[in-house]
């Protein structure tokens, strides 16, 4: 089940991703695997309140993913209150 869709900026190109929940991890998968951009598939786990990508090391992408997840979770919590 898709939790949310989002767009990440990779090499100055907007890449849409679908985000799924897999156990205690979030799974990020590019919507278009044939976009011509080397868009990684990756997992993110919450460790001590910090979302940490499991299989990517690029600092800018990690910061972008962490900010993105925080924003989406805040939106989902607000929606659940209504």
Buried (B, 14 or more C-beta within 10 A) or exposed (E): EEBBEBEBEBEEEEBEBBBBEEEEBBBBBBEEEEBEBEBBEBBBEEEEEEBBBEEBEEEEBBEBBBEBBEEBBEEEEEEEEE
